[in-house]
Amino acid sequence: MFKKFSTVVMCIILLLSFAACSKNKMHQNNSEINQTDHSPTNDSTKKFVFKTNNIKRITFYAYYGAGRGSNVPTKYLDEIITWLSSFKIDSDRMVTEVIAPGTNTINVEIEYLDGSVVKQGLDTTVIDGVTYYISGDAPPECYNEIISKINLN
């Protein structure tokens, strides 16, 4: 009798864990990040991910955007902006129901001269409620130095 009861309890827990990882929950974090002025676009003439004009500050975060970020030093700002401008939307690679573990572990926060701030992961972006993978050129050498200063505290 105990085996049947524990099996039923395990099945219920498994079903609840699948419900917690539903597509709607997955998009909740990304939909808060994208703002109208600086959000990605799927316009055929502009398949950029990050708007790179009028940037005031860039900060990288690990741990899915938590913790204390690492600001990009002024001497590396142009190099990082050039790298971020290389990111494109992989319109052929929509994210399926479940995003792979580790996706968007690193987040970038961009503050613009007008005071607006955009924070999003470096692996996916949301356009019109659909999540797409994104990709860019290889990061510049200074990137490893910058992210090494990220802290969870």
PyMOL commands that set and color helices and strands:
alter all, ss='L'
color gray80, all
select helices_A, chain A and resi 2-20+23-33+63-65+74-84+142-147
alter helices_A, ss='H'
color red, helices_A
select strands_A, chain A and resi 55-61+70-71+88-94+107-112+117-121+124-127+130-135
alter strands_A, ss='S'
color yellow, strands_A
deselect
rebuild
show_as cartoon
